[in-house]
Amino acid sequence: MKGLRFISLLAIAAILLAACQPTPAPTQPPVATKAPTPEPKAEKVKITVWFHSGKGEEREVLDAQVKDFNAMQDEVEVEAVRLPEGSYNEQVSAAALAGDLPDLLDFDGPFLYNYAWGGYLTPLDSYVSDELKADFLPSIIAQGTYGGKLYSLGTFDSGLAIWGNKAYLEKAGVRIPTSVEDAWTFDEFNDALEKLQALDEVEYAIDFKMNYGQGEWYTYGFSPIVQGFGGDLIDRTDYMSADGVLNGPDAVKAMTWFQGLFQKGYSNVKPAGDDDFYGRKITALSYVGHWMWTPHKEGLGDDLVLIPMPKWPKRPATGMGSWCWGITSQSKHPEAAWKFLEYLIDPDQILRMTNANGAVPARKSALAKSDLYGEGGPLNIFVQQLDGGVAIPRPITPAYPTITESFAEAVQNIVTGADVKTELDKAVQKIDQDIEDNQGYPIK
């Protein structure tokens, strides 16, 4: 009996011990873990940019800048549209009236005033810090300002001076100036033209790029001559009239002297092509801008010299101003437009453009890095002129489109033999009529 009781107790203990063990979890197939849904990518803000179809190297650089900008960030996508340079202003004006302007627009600097007056542009003052503004050449800020507000910034400015063939200058015994302070006097300039014209190798002492044809070149290139004689395109005290200024005695003297260069045979009013100076080498001097650096250097090599504008009879004067950028008032995405413009005016991007087109870098921080324009560089004379008060902006008035058209027409007629005073009187009449028709262009 004791044996049976012991066995029973063992059985009960075994049952109790088994009951105390944890129950194994039932076998279940693994549950698939759902991957988190990625956040949808924010759609890029798309902006349209218009730019003029100018020099090939400028187009190529801007195309590359647009491509690089679009690839480097996820917020803005730029679509760039090229428009023909010759009819650019007309196309912009038509688009403005139709409400079809792009977000960001490039335009030739002096046309800004008509665009700003017409309400086509948005001021940039809220985007541009004092520090950033101070880094730009004063000529860029002067060109971009209308009615006390900044409407444009450019990545480059322009230079206008005289390129020379050193071999011809030395053979003729003509002094070669090397700085603005050292520039030819007006008498020296005339003497140089006479001596160069006498060389057997020279058909024309100076090329005025008349092959560019009637247009903005005539105003940009030849209004400094009028200003250097003491005249101007308009009375800048109030911009209300050109009478007595564009057709006054000083302006008449200036354009009579200019006409005389063609009458004497010192310059060709109808050159066969573009390369009389650097290709055919039948001219000793070329009166033109920075944009001819590359072909001139390739054509003349070590014989190429850059000479500052001469000291005109009344005051120093040369051209300035170039294509620049502005955000249009019709843009639905001005912040995005500024983001792209901010990229374009970065010093490295400025040098990317100016190393291609030979223009004067717009910012001092870029100039300091420039082999062409830095101190001692082959094109530093252009910087000296822009920084030294020699360069004069074209008239800061909404009447500028009429001013440049009227003056260019007068120049064309004058160089082909028309009476100087009569042609300048006609230009004045057109300019003053335009100002009167627009009630003096009051700032809105």
Backbone torsions as a table, in degrees:
resi	resn	phi	psi	omega
1	MET	NA	-40.8	179.3
2	LYS	-62.6	-40.3	179.6
3	GLY	-61.9	-41.3	-180.0
4	LEU	-66.9	-40.5	179.4
5	ARG	-61.2	-40.3	-177.7
6	PHE	-65.3	-41.4	179.2
7	ILE	-64.0	-40.3	178.8
8	SER	-62.7	-41.7	179.7
9	LEU	-63.9	-39.7	177.5
10	LEU	-62.7	-40.5	-179.6
11	ALA	-63.6	-43.3	179.5
12	ILE	-63.7	-39.1	179.7
13	ALA	-64.1	-39.2	-179.9
14	ALA	-65.0	-39.2	179.5
15	ILE	-65.9	-43.1	179.9
16	LEU	-64.6	-40.3	179.8
17	LEU	-63.4	-41.6	179.3
18	ALA	-63.8	-35.9	-178.6
19	ALA	-67.6	-26.2	-178.0
20	CYS	-80.6	-13.2	-178.1
21	GLN	-74.0	144.9	178.1
22	PRO	-65.0	143.5	179.7
23	THR	-80.4	124.0	179.5
24	PRO	-63.4	142.5	179.8
25	ALA	-67.3	143.3	178.9
26	PRO	-64.9	144.6	179.6
27	THR	-71.0	126.0	180.0
28	GLN	-123.7	146.5	174.3
29	PRO	-66.9	145.7	-179.0
30	PRO	-61.0	139.3	178.6
31	VAL	-85.2	127.3	179.3
32	ALA	-68.5	129.9	178.3
33	THR	-86.2	126.1	-177.9
34	LYS	-80.8	124.1	179.5
35	ALA	-66.3	143.3	179.3
36	PRO	-62.8	141.3	179.5
37	THR	-74.2	122.7	-178.8
38	PRO	-65.2	147.4	177.0
39	GLU	-64.8	135.2	178.4
40	PRO	-62.5	137.7	-178.5
41	LYS	-68.7	133.6	179.1
42	ALA	-64.4	135.5	180.0
43	GLU	-72.9	137.3	179.9
44	LYS	-66.1	143.7	171.3
45	VAL	-77.2	125.5	-178.0
46	LYS	-99.4	129.0	176.8
47	ILE	-124.4	152.6	177.9
48	THR	-107.7	136.8	-179.5
49	VAL	-123.6	129.8	174.2
50	TRP	-104.5	137.1	172.6
51	PHE	-144.5	154.8	-175.0
52	HIS	-76.8	145.5	-179.9
53	SER	-87.6	77.4	-176.5
54	GLY	-92.1	-130.6	-177.5
55	LYS	-62.9	145.8	-177.5
56	GLY	-57.7	-41.0	-177.9
57	GLU	-68.3	-31.1	176.7
58	GLU	-67.2	-43.0	178.8
59	ARG	-61.8	-43.3	-177.7
60	GLU	-63.5	-43.1	-179.3
61	VAL	-66.4	-44.8	-179.2
62	LEU	-64.3	-39.5	175.8
63	ASP	-58.4	-43.2	-179.9
64	ALA	-67.7	-37.6	178.9
65	GLN	-65.6	-41.1	177.4
66	VAL	-61.7	-45.9	-179.7
67	LYS	-61.3	-45.9	-178.4
68	ASP	-66.7	-40.8	179.8
69	PHE	-62.5	-44.7	-179.6
70	ASN	-63.0	-31.2	-176.7
71	ALA	-83.9	-19.5	-170.4
72	MET	-92.0	-10.1	-178.6
73	GLN	-149.0	165.5	-172.4
74	ASP	-109.9	10.0	-172.0
75	GLU	-101.7	-38.6	-172.7
76	VAL	-128.5	138.8	173.5
77	GLU	-121.6	127.3	-176.1
78	VAL	-101.3	130.3	169.1
79	GLU	-111.2	117.6	-177.2
80	ALA	-100.3	135.3	-178.8
81	VAL	-123.1	125.6	177.3
82	ARG	-90.0	139.3	174.1
83	LEU	-124.8	146.1	-179.8
84	PRO	-59.1	136.0	-175.8
85	GLU	-65.8	-38.3	-173.6
86	GLY	-60.7	-35.8	-177.9
87	SER	-112.5	21.2	-171.5
88	TYR	-61.3	-49.5	-176.7
89	ASN	-61.3	-39.5	179.3
90	GLU	-64.9	-39.5	179.8
91	GLN	-68.1	-38.1	178.0
92	VAL	-64.6	-45.4	-179.0
93	SER	-62.2	-41.5	179.2
94	ALA	-65.2	-41.4	179.5
95	ALA	-66.3	-36.1	179.4
96	ALA	-62.9	-44.1	-179.7
97	LEU	-66.6	-31.4	-179.1
98	ALA	-87.1	-4.6	-178.1
99	GLY	74.2	27.4	-174.7
100	ASP	-114.9	25.6	179.3
101	LEU	-69.6	152.4	177.0
102	PRO	-77.5	-175.5	176.7
103	ASP	-76.5	-44.1	-178.7
104	LEU	-125.8	135.8	-171.2
105	LEU	-130.5	135.4	168.7
106	ASP	-105.9	148.8	-174.6
107	PHE	-158.5	156.2	177.5
108	ASP	-68.2	129.2	-168.3
109	GLY	-42.0	-53.2	-174.3
110	PRO	-67.4	-13.8	176.0
111	PHE	-76.9	-10.7	179.0
112	LEU	-53.7	-41.2	-170.5
113	TYR	-65.7	-36.7	175.8
114	ASN	-70.8	-39.2	178.4
115	TYR	-65.3	-44.9	-178.8
116	ALA	-65.9	-43.1	178.7
117	TRP	-61.2	-38.2	-179.8
118	GLY	-76.4	-5.0	178.5
119	GLY	83.2	19.5	-176.9
120	TYR	-82.1	-18.1	-170.8
121	LEU	-119.6	154.8	177.1
122	THR	-104.2	131.9	177.1
123	PRO	-58.9	146.6	-178.8
124	LEU	-100.3	2.5	-172.1
125	ASP	-56.9	-34.5	-178.1
126	SER	-72.7	-16.6	-179.8
127	TYR	-96.6	-24.9	-169.5
128	VAL	-103.5	115.6	179.0
129	SER	-75.3	162.5	176.6
130	ASP	-61.2	-36.8	-179.8
131	GLU	-65.1	-43.6	178.6
132	LEU	-65.1	-44.2	-179.3
133	LYS	-60.2	-39.5	-177.8
134	ALA	-67.3	-20.6	-179.2
135	ASP	-83.2	-11.7	178.1
136	PHE	-85.5	150.4	171.9
137	LEU	-56.8	141.2	179.6
138	PRO	-58.1	-29.9	179.6
139	SER	-65.8	-33.2	178.9
140	ILE	-67.9	-44.1	180.0
141	ILE	-68.0	-40.5	179.1
142	ALA	-62.0	-44.3	179.6
143	GLN	-63.7	-35.6	-173.2
144	GLY	-87.1	0.5	-174.2
145	THR	-106.3	133.0	175.2
146	TYR	-143.7	131.0	179.2
147	GLY	61.1	30.4	178.5
148	GLY	81.0	3.6	-179.8
149	LYS	-119.9	146.7	178.7
150	LEU	-90.0	121.3	-176.8
151	TYR	-112.8	-13.7	-177.1
152	SER	-149.4	157.2	170.1
153	LEU	-136.1	139.6	176.7
154	GLY	-110.2	157.3	175.1
155	THR	-89.9	-12.6	177.6
156	PHE	-153.4	157.5	171.9
157	ASP	-113.0	179.6	-176.9
158	SER	-114.6	160.4	174.8
159	GLY	-128.7	139.3	177.2
160	LEU	-128.9	122.6	180.0
161	ALA	-155.2	-157.4	-177.9
162	ILE	-123.0	121.9	174.9
163	TRP	-89.8	141.7	-177.6
164	GLY	-130.6	152.8	172.5
165	ASN	-92.7	107.0	-173.3
166	LYS	-59.0	-36.6	-179.1
167	ALA	-61.0	-42.9	179.6
168	TYR	-70.4	-41.2	-179.5
169	LEU	-61.8	-43.6	-179.4
170	GLU	-68.2	-39.1	179.5
171	LYS	-64.6	-35.2	-179.7
172	ALA	-83.1	-5.8	-179.5
173	GLY	72.6	34.2	-178.0
174	VAL	-98.7	130.3	177.9
175	ARG	-64.6	140.8	-179.6
176	ILE	-109.0	105.0	178.8
177	PRO	-66.5	149.2	-177.9
178	THR	-122.3	-0.4	178.9
179	SER	-153.1	166.9	179.4
180	VAL	-61.9	-41.5	-179.8
181	GLU	-63.6	-26.0	-174.6
182	ASP	-96.2	9.2	-173.1
183	ALA	-59.1	155.1	175.1
184	TRP	-57.9	142.4	164.7
185	THR	-72.3	168.1	-179.8
186	PHE	-64.1	-38.4	177.3
187	ASP	-63.8	-41.0	177.5
188	GLU	-61.9	-40.7	180.0
189	PHE	-60.6	-47.3	178.8
190	ASN	-63.3	-39.3	178.4
191	ASP	-64.9	-40.6	178.5
192	ALA	-62.4	-42.7	179.1
193	LEU	-60.9	-42.2	-179.6
194	GLU	-64.4	-44.6	-178.2
195	LYS	-68.1	-39.7	-179.9
196	LEU	-68.3	-37.3	179.9
197	GLN	-63.5	-26.8	-177.3
198	ALA	-77.9	-13.2	179.7
199	LEU	-68.6	141.2	-179.9
200	ASP	-63.0	-33.3	-176.5
201	GLU	-75.3	-14.2	-170.4
202	VAL	-104.8	123.5	173.6
203	GLU	-88.7	-37.1	179.6
204	TYR	-135.7	130.4	-177.2
205	ALA	-63.1	-37.5	-174.1
206	ILE	-143.6	139.9	177.6
207	ASP	-102.8	122.7	178.9
208	PHE	-100.5	16.4	177.7
209	LYS	55.0	43.4	178.1
210	MET	-66.7	-15.1	176.3
211	ASN	-66.4	-16.4	176.5
212	TYR	-66.6	-25.3	177.8
213	GLY	84.0	166.3	-178.5
214	GLN	-63.0	128.9	-178.4
215	GLY	162.5	-153.5	-174.1
216	GLU	-62.6	-28.7	177.7
217	TRP	-58.2	-38.9	-178.4
218	TYR	-62.5	-39.4	-179.7
219	THR	-75.1	-47.9	179.7
220	TYR	-59.9	-46.1	-173.2
221	GLY	-79.0	-37.7	-168.2
222	PHE	-108.4	-14.3	174.2
223	SER	-64.4	-29.7	174.6
224	PRO	-60.6	-27.9	176.6
225	ILE	-66.6	-45.6	177.2
226	VAL	-59.6	-44.1	-179.2
227	GLN	-67.3	-36.7	179.5
228	GLY	-67.1	-24.1	176.0
229	PHE	-87.1	-6.9	179.1
230	GLY	109.5	-3.7	178.0
231	GLY	-94.9	-166.0	176.8
232	ASP	-167.9	176.7	179.2
233	LEU	-82.4	-21.1	-179.0
234	ILE	-162.1	157.8	173.8
235	ASP	-72.5	112.1	-174.0
236	ARG	-83.8	0.0	176.9
237	THR	-67.5	-35.1	178.8
238	ASP	-142.7	-3.0	179.0
239	TYR	57.9	31.9	-177.7
240	MET	-99.6	-14.9	-177.2
241	SER	-161.5	150.3	173.6
242	ALA	-102.0	-5.4	-175.3
243	ASP	-65.7	133.5	-180.0
244	GLY	82.7	-7.8	-179.0
245	VAL	-113.5	-57.5	178.3
246	LEU	-77.1	-24.9	178.1
247	ASN	-114.7	15.0	178.9
248	GLY	-77.5	175.7	-176.2
249	PRO	-56.7	-39.8	-178.1
250	ASP	-67.2	-43.3	178.9
251	ALA	-65.4	-38.3	178.3
252	VAL	-63.5	-42.3	177.6
253	LYS	-61.9	-42.6	-178.6
254	ALA	-60.6	-49.3	-175.4
255	MET	-76.7	-23.1	173.0
256	THR	-68.7	-42.5	176.1
257	TRP	-61.7	-44.6	-179.0
258	PHE	-62.1	-45.9	178.4
259	GLN	-59.0	-38.7	-178.3
260	GLY	-62.0	-30.3	178.9
261	LEU	-63.3	-36.1	178.1
262	PHE	-77.0	-36.9	179.6
263	GLN	-67.3	-32.7	178.1
264	LYS	-79.6	-11.8	-177.6
265	GLY	85.9	13.2	178.4
266	TYR	-74.6	-20.8	179.3
267	SER	-143.2	155.5	-175.4
268	ASN	-103.7	120.6	-178.9
269	VAL	-74.4	-18.9	179.7
270	LYS	-136.1	70.5	178.8
271	PRO	-64.0	148.2	-176.5
272	ALA	-69.3	-27.4	-178.4
273	GLY	-158.4	-155.4	-174.6
274	ASP	-99.8	-13.0	-164.9
275	ASP	-109.0	25.6	-180.0
276	ASP	-58.8	-32.3	-178.4
277	PHE	-85.3	-50.1	-169.9
278	TYR	-99.9	-13.2	-178.3
279	GLY	-110.3	-68.2	180.0
280	ARG	-73.4	-24.4	177.5
281	LYS	58.1	42.2	178.0
282	ILE	-100.4	-2.0	172.3
283	THR	-120.6	150.2	-176.5
284	ALA	-93.0	-28.1	-177.5
285	LEU	-129.8	151.3	175.0
286	SER	-132.4	118.7	-179.0
287	TYR	-92.4	97.3	-174.5
288	VAL	-162.6	-176.0	-171.2
289	GLY	-101.8	-171.9	-176.6
290	HIS	-59.2	-27.9	-171.2
291	TRP	-66.1	-11.6	179.5
292	MET	-95.0	7.3	-178.7
293	TRP	-53.6	-51.2	-174.1
294	THR	-64.7	-52.9	178.8
295	PRO	-64.3	-34.0	178.2
296	HIS	-65.3	-44.6	-178.9
297	LYS	-66.6	-40.4	178.9
298	GLU	-66.8	-34.2	-177.0
299	GLY	-80.9	-36.8	-174.0
300	LEU	-109.7	-18.7	179.3
301	GLY	58.8	-128.3	-176.8
302	ASP	-71.1	-11.0	177.7
303	ASP	-82.8	-4.0	-179.7
304	LEU	-82.1	129.4	173.5
305	VAL	-131.3	149.5	176.9
306	LEU	-109.3	125.5	-173.7
307	ILE	-116.7	132.1	179.2
308	PRO	-64.7	159.2	176.4
309	MET	-58.7	145.3	-179.2
310	PRO	-68.6	163.1	175.0
311	LYS	-81.3	100.6	-177.7
312	TRP	-63.5	168.5	-174.2
313	PRO	-56.7	-36.7	-173.5
314	LYS	-108.5	-35.6	-178.1
315	ARG	-163.6	156.5	175.7
316	PRO	-70.2	145.4	-178.6
317	ALA	-160.9	137.6	171.2
318	THR	-151.6	170.2	-178.2
319	GLY	-81.2	160.0	175.8
320	MET	-156.7	173.4	178.3
321	GLY	94.2	147.0	-179.5
322	SER	-159.0	-170.7	179.7
323	TRP	-66.4	141.7	-176.4
324	CYS	-144.6	178.9	-173.6
325	TRP	-120.1	141.6	175.4
326	GLY	-143.7	149.3	176.6
327	ILE	-89.3	128.4	-175.3
328	THR	-80.3	153.9	179.0
329	SER	-71.2	-14.3	179.1
330	GLN	-90.8	-1.5	-179.8
331	SER	-67.2	133.6	174.6
332	LYS	-88.1	-8.9	-176.8
333	HIS	-135.3	61.8	-177.7
334	PRO	-61.4	-33.3	179.6
335	GLU	-65.3	-40.8	178.2
336	ALA	-67.4	-38.9	177.6
337	ALA	-62.3	-41.2	177.9
338	TRP	-63.9	-36.7	-179.3
339	LYS	-59.1	-41.7	178.4
340	PHE	-72.2	-41.1	178.3
341	LEU	-62.5	-39.6	178.3
342	GLU	-60.4	-36.5	176.7
343	TYR	-66.0	-43.9	-177.9
344	LEU	-64.1	-32.4	-176.9
345	ILE	-92.8	6.7	171.9
346	ASP	-61.2	138.5	-176.5
347	PRO	-52.2	-40.3	-179.7
348	ASP	-68.3	-35.6	177.3
349	GLN	-72.1	-34.3	175.0
350	ILE	-60.5	-46.8	179.4
351	LEU	-66.1	-33.1	176.3
352	ARG	-58.4	-41.7	179.0
353	MET	-75.1	-48.3	-174.0
354	THR	-71.6	-26.2	173.8
355	ASN	-67.5	-23.4	179.5
356	ALA	-87.9	-42.4	-174.1
357	ASN	-102.0	-3.9	176.9
358	GLY	76.4	7.9	-177.2
359	ALA	-77.5	168.5	-179.0
360	VAL	-80.3	119.8	178.6
361	PRO	-55.8	137.7	-171.9
362	ALA	-76.9	-23.1	-176.4
363	ARG	-110.3	144.9	-179.0
364	LYS	-63.5	-36.2	179.4
365	SER	-65.6	-29.6	175.8
366	ALA	-78.5	-39.6	178.2
367	LEU	-57.6	-39.1	-178.2
368	ALA	-62.3	-24.9	-179.4
369	LYS	-96.1	-2.6	-171.7
370	SER	-86.6	124.7	175.5
371	ASP	-69.9	-30.0	-178.0
372	LEU	-78.8	-41.9	-169.2
373	TYR	-109.3	-12.4	177.7
374	GLY	-63.4	170.1	-178.8
375	GLU	-55.4	128.2	-177.7
376	GLY	86.1	-5.7	179.7
377	GLY	-73.2	157.9	-176.0
378	PRO	-64.7	-19.3	-178.5
379	LEU	-113.8	18.0	-176.7
380	ASN	-64.0	-23.1	178.3
381	ILE	-58.0	-36.9	177.8
382	PHE	-60.7	-40.3	178.6
383	VAL	-66.2	-42.0	178.1
384	GLN	-57.3	-40.9	-179.4
385	GLN	-69.8	-40.1	-179.3
386	LEU	-70.6	-36.0	-177.2
387	ASP	-86.9	-18.4	-171.7
388	GLY	-101.8	13.0	176.7
389	GLY	81.2	9.4	179.0
390	VAL	-82.6	-35.4	-178.3
391	ALA	-76.4	135.0	-178.0
392	ILE	-118.1	125.3	178.2
393	PRO	-67.2	148.8	173.2
394	ARG	-67.2	157.1	-169.7
395	PRO	-51.4	129.9	-177.3
396	ILE	-88.5	77.8	-177.0
397	THR	-152.4	146.1	175.1
398	PRO	-62.2	-14.6	178.6
399	ALA	-78.4	1.5	-172.9
400	TYR	-57.3	-42.5	179.8
401	PRO	-54.6	-38.1	178.0
402	THR	-73.4	-37.8	179.6
403	ILE	-60.3	-50.3	-175.9
404	THR	-68.2	-38.1	178.7
405	GLU	-64.9	-42.6	-177.6
406	SER	-69.8	-41.8	-180.0
407	PHE	-67.4	-42.5	-179.9
408	ALA	-61.4	-39.3	177.2
409	GLU	-64.2	-41.4	178.3
410	ALA	-62.7	-44.3	179.7
411	VAL	-59.8	-46.2	-179.0
412	GLN	-58.7	-43.8	-179.9
413	ASN	-69.0	-36.6	-178.5
414	ILE	-67.1	-45.9	-177.1
415	VAL	-69.0	-19.6	177.7
416	THR	-97.0	11.9	168.3
417	GLY	110.4	-0.4	-178.3
418	ALA	-70.9	161.6	179.7
419	ASP	-66.8	128.4	-172.9
420	VAL	-62.8	-51.9	-176.2
421	LYS	-62.5	-41.7	-179.5
422	THR	-60.7	-44.3	-178.3
423	GLU	-68.2	-38.4	178.6
424	LEU	-69.8	-35.3	175.4
425	ASP	-61.9	-40.7	178.4
426	LYS	-62.6	-42.3	179.9
427	ALA	-63.2	-43.5	179.1
428	VAL	-60.3	-42.9	-178.9
429	GLN	-61.0	-42.5	179.6
430	LYS	-66.3	-41.7	-178.3
431	ILE	-66.2	-48.3	-178.5
432	ASP	-65.4	-33.8	177.7
433	GLN	-66.1	-40.5	178.5
434	ASP	-62.9	-43.2	179.4
435	ILE	-64.2	-41.1	178.5
436	GLU	-65.4	-41.7	-179.7
437	ASP	-62.2	-26.4	-179.0
438	ASN	-105.9	23.4	175.6
439	GLN	51.9	35.8	177.3
440	GLY	80.6	9.0	-178.6
441	TYR	50.5	60.3	178.3
442	PRO	-64.9	141.6	178.4
443	ILE	-66.8	128.6	-174.6
444	LYS	-83.8	NA	NA
